[in-house]
Every structure is written in C-alpha cells, then in structure tokens.
Amino acid sequence: MLAVLTALSLTVWVYLIAFRGMFWLEKPQPWPENAPLTTPDVAVIVPARNEAGVIARAIRSLLNQDYTGPYTIFLIDDHSTDNTAQVAREVSERLYQMARLKIVSAPTLPEGWSGKLWAMNAGVEAVKREMPKADYILFTDADIEHGPSSLRELVARCEKDKLSLASFMVKLNCQSWAEKFLIPAFVSLFLFYYPYKYVRDPKSSVAAAAGGAMLVRVKALEAAGG
C-alpha cells in the first residue's frame, strides 16, 4: 500500500511540475504592433518610497512613451525620507513635460493597510479628483524602466480583445549570485501556480497578473470596489 501511495504521489507531482499548462514551454506572446483603434485617457500610478536611486529611469521611460492618447503620470510619494519626488520632478523639467507629471504625497498610513497598497489607493483617489474622465489606470513600480511602446501595447491589447485588465511580466534583472538563484525560482513558481495558457483562456477560472505593470479599466476597478 505504501508503494502504491508513493507512486501515486510521485505521479501527481510529475504532472504538476512538468505538464500542468505546459508552463515550461511558454514563450513570449506577440503584442499588437499597431496603435489602438481608439486612444482613451490613461492615468499612470507609480507608488514610490525612498526610490531616489532608480526613479529617474522609471519616470523618464514613462514620459517617453509613444502612446498618442492623453496620459498623466501620478507619482505617489509614500513618505520618502530621501529626494525621490525632487528627482522625478527634475526629470520632467529636463524633458519639458512638467504638466504630464503630478506628484502626490500619500496620506498617513491607517491601521490595517500595507504601505504600497495604501499608496496605490492614494493614487486612485488622486485620479478620481484630477482626472475623472480616465478610462484606464496603469499601475507600475518605481524601479521599472518601460520600453517606449509599453503603454500603447497594453491599451491596444485591452481595446482589441475587450479586456478589463492586461499585464505583462517585466524582464527581471539578475546580477548578484542571490538574484540569479532566487529570481528564476520565483518566476518558475509563479508559472507553476498560474500557467499562462490557463490565464489567457477566457474559459479558465485561473487569473493572474504581474503587479509591476497592470493596465485596468477604471469601470472594472470601481466595480471591484477600488
């Protein structure tokens, strides 16, 4: 009996690791190359806390998007003790795009909230006040450098496929020994639990998104309580 249970358990694990969604065969999927049929208003929310060392690249990349529709960047300064906000502002000034960047100070963190989620919520509230006609919100991180077509491609995918949310996994930087050891393991674990084949299937109940770059329709976010 023990041998049977062991063999059964081994079979299940082999299936989960090697064949569930065939996640290990996944390749990057092509994104729409053309501009979206429409150019809806987009708000970009960037929560940041003590990110002075990386925020310049992130903000510069967002200001240099080739998206032809209206979009505004909301940098949510989450009580930084360094000059994160100043660095971001200087980038916008050098690119003569001061009007596109809005810097918002996150309110005091209430009990029961985590810092980043509270900063994201502060960003959503700022969008409601200052950009009430926004159709989409892009949530992205302060240490992510976007290619010039990121926003256009995300909007095109949502518009083309009538999606409420579109996301992509960013290319993770692996330089140190620890990063080379841990990051691939993290990505593999993510794919194990959320195979892209299932995530992309409208008939599947499996849903996932990479928090570093998520474009969501405002109406869908509001319907979900956001």
N, C-alpha and C positions, 0 to 999 in steps of 0.2 A: 504493500500500500504506500509506504514511504517513497519507494522508487517511482510509483505512478504519479504521486503528488509532485515530486521533484521534477519529473519530466513535463508534467502539465504546466507547472510554474515557469519552467525554462522556456517552453513553447510560447507562453503568453508574453514573456519578456522579449523574446526574439522578435515576435510580431510587433510589439510596441516600439522597440528600438529600430528595427530595420524596415518595417513595412507599413506602419501607420501613416497614411498620407504620403508615403514615399518621400518624406521631407528631405532626406539626404540627397535626392536627385534634383532638388529645386534649383532653378536658375532665375536670375533677374528677369522680370516680366517687362516687355516694352510698354512705354507710356505713350499717350497720344503726342505726336510730334507737332501737330497743327495747333493754332491758337483756338481757345474755346469759342463756340458759336456765339456766346454772349460774354460780356466782361462785367460780372457782378462786383459789387463793392465787397472788399475784403479787409478785415481787421486782423493784424498780426500781434499776438500777445507773447511777450518774452519775459518770463519771470527771472529775476536775477538777484543774487545775494553774494556780494564780495567776488565779483567776476571781472574785476578791472583788467586782469591779465589776458582775458580771452574775448571780452565783449566787443572790442573794436572790429575784429574779423567777422563776428556774427552780424553786427549791425551794418557793417559795410556791405556784406553779401546780401542782406535783405534790402538795402537801399538800391542795390544794383540789379534788381530783378527786371526781367524783360516783359513782365506782365503789363499789358496795355490798359487794363482797367484801373479804377481808383482803389488804392490801398493805403492804409495808415498803420504805422508800427507803434504799438504801445509797450514801452519798456516799463515793467513793474519793478521798481527798486524796493526789494524786500529787506529794508533796514540794513543796508550795507554799511560797513564801517570803513570801507575804502572809497575810492573815487569812481566807482562803476558808472554812475549817472553822468558824471563830468566827461569821462572818456567817450561814452556813447554820444553825448551832445557835441563834442568836438568833431567826431566823425561826420555827423550830419552837417555841421558847419563847413567842413572842408569839401564836402560833396554838394554844398549849396542846396541841401534838402531838409532844412530845419523844419519846414511845415509838415513833412511826412512823419517825423518822429515826435511822439508825445511821451514824456517821462512822468510816471505816476508813482507817488510814494504809497506803498501798501499801508493800510491802517494797522493798528496794534493787533497782534495775533490773539484771537479769542480762545478760550479754553475749548478743547475738543477738536481743534483744527491743526493740521500739519502745515509747516511753513510754505512749501511750494504750492500746495492746493489753495491755501489762503491767498497767495499772491496771484494765482490764476483766476480765482474768484474776483479779486480786486480788479483784474484786467477786464473781466466780463462786465462788471459794473461800470467801469470807465467807458467801455464800448457802448453800453446802453445810453450813457449820458451824452457822449461826444460823437458817436457815430450810429445813431439809432436806425439808420436805413441799411446797415451792413447785412449782407446776405450770408457771408461766411466768416468764420474765425479760424485762423491758423495758429495753433499752439505750437511753439517751438522753444528750444532751450538756448541758454545764453552762450553755450560753448559749441554750437553747431554752425559750421560755415556752409551756406547753401550755394549750389550752382545757380547761375543766372536764370535758369528755366524752372526752378523748383515750384514756384507759386503758379506759374502758367500751367504746368503739367498736372498739378493737383486739382486745379479748378477744371481743367479740360476733362480729367477723368470723372469728376463728380458730375459735371454737366452732361457728358456723353452717356454715362451709364446711370444717370439719375440716382446717384448715391447720396446718402446723408453724411457719410464720413469717408474720407480717403486718407491713407497714411503710407509712409514708406520708411523702411529701416535705413538709417543713415550708415555710412561707412565708418566703422569704429577704428580709432587709432590705437594700434598695438605696438608700443616701442619697448617698454620695460619687460623683463622676464615675467613678472607677475601678470601684466596685461596680456602677454602672449599665451599665458597659461589659462587665465580666468575668462577672458572675453570670448574666445571661441566656445568654451564650455557653456557660457551663459547663452550665446546665440543658439547653440545646439539644443539646449534645454527648452528655450522658447519655441523652437521649431517642433520639438517633440510634443509639447503640450498643444501648440497651435499650428498645425501644418498649414502652409499657405494654400494648399489645394482645397482644404476644408474652409478656410477663412474666406476665400474668394467665391465659394459656391453659394449662391443665394438660397439654396435649399438646405444648407447645413446650419445647424444651431451653434457651430463653433464661431466665435467672434474674437478678434484681437486687433490691436493697433499698437504702433510704436510711439510712445509718449513724446519722443523728441521732435516729431513732425506729424501733426494731425490737423487736417482741414475738416471742419464740421459745419454743416448748415446751422445758422442761428436758430431757425424754427425747430430743428430737431433737438438742439441743445436745450431750448426752452421747454420743449415737450418732455424732456427727460428730467426737468427740474433744475437745469443750470442757468 
